[in-house]
Amino acid sequence: MRKQIAILLVLVTSVGARTFACSICGCGGGNVYLGLLPDFHRQFFGVRYQYSAYHTQLLSDPAQFSNNFYNEIELWGGMSIGKKIRLLGFVPYYQNKQVDDDGISRTNGLGDISIIGQYQMFHVYSPVDKKTLIEQQLWLGGGLKLPTGAFSLNTLDSNTTVADINAQLGTGSTDFLVTGIYSLRVNKIIFNASASYKINTPNRNGYRYGNKFNSNFLVQYRFAGKKSSFSPNLGVGYENVANNTLEKKTVEFTGSRVTTAIAGVEYSINKIGLGVNAQIPLSQSFAGGQTRLGVKAMMHISFAF
């Protein structure tokens, strides 16, 4: 499949330009997922597992297909510095699997580590009456994604595909992050909005992953006991990824956008937090309609202290 696609793209590429053989894309370039953070006063640490599955089929030849499965096990944690500043860290380990008409390939290893600092712009309690309390918080910040994951492809090889690029453990570049989290609590109902924007830079191969915008809006209802709480949540997520470039030239069949419906639950007892959610696509656009997201899922355990 890869050789046939490479030949096709070489034929339609202008003479003298460096060719980048694009097969079919799933997802790649990594991004920090914020979502719902655990409640903590000083510090927390934990483990998250994230899963996503994509199916691709060439419109020109349905016999050529690719199923991509992305598994991420991530150490994450946070630390407060005073009342206004907190640091967040994310250390991912990937287990990626690609199944296509050429066979099965796997990529495992450490991904790109991210570090974020956030500042609390405001934290306001607004009692309306004896029965109604409104609480609001806004955190803004930024950080770095470091090139700790391997990027081990020759991007000038005409047999290299976008699927190969997306399966890389890292981007090979130092990238910049801008983040924000806003929450509004009205008694037991909590509205949470989070967003991150990743500004990518070219790696030493001249390859630059497209900038990524990721956002979530969730509503949760908190059932609270003396030492535990149970919070189901519903919401929507939106992600937009710009086109990748090779030496400032757009790489075909890259860039995407997807809107998902999110359903999950958070449970905490004493200083231990557990959470799980699933994301189902409502609308999506990958590789000119040739790639489809099946499902995303996430689960975590965290310890606050």
Secondary structure as GFF3:
##gff-version 3
##sequence-region A 1 305
A	DSSP	alpha_helix	2	12	.	.	.	ID=ss1
A	DSSP	beta_strand	43	57	.	.	.	ID=ss2
A	DSSP	beta_strand	65	81	.	.	.	ID=ss3
A	DSSP	beta_strand	85	100	.	.	.	ID=ss4
A	DSSP	beta_strand	103	110	.	.	.	ID=ss5
A	DSSP	beta_strand	114	127	.	.	.	ID=ss6
A	DSSP	beta_strand	133	145	.	.	.	ID=ss7
A	DSSP	alpha_helix	162	166	.	.	.	ID=ss8
A	DSSP	beta_strand	175	186	.	.	.	ID=ss9
A	DSSP	beta_strand	189	199	.	.	.	ID=ss10
A	DSSP	beta_strand	207	208	.	.	.	ID=ss11
A	DSSP	beta_strand	212	221	.	.	.	ID=ss12
A	DSSP	beta_strand	223	224	.	.	.	ID=ss13
A	DSSP	beta_strand	228	241	.	.	.	ID=ss14
A	DSSP	beta_strand	245	246	.	.	.	ID=ss15
A	DSSP	beta_strand	249	250	.	.	.	ID=ss16
A	DSSP	beta_strand	256	269	.	.	.	ID=ss17
A	DSSP	beta_strand	272	286	.	.	.	ID=ss18
A	DSSP	three_ten_helix	287	289	.	.	.	ID=ss19
A	DSSP	beta_strand	291	304	.	.	.	ID=ss20
###
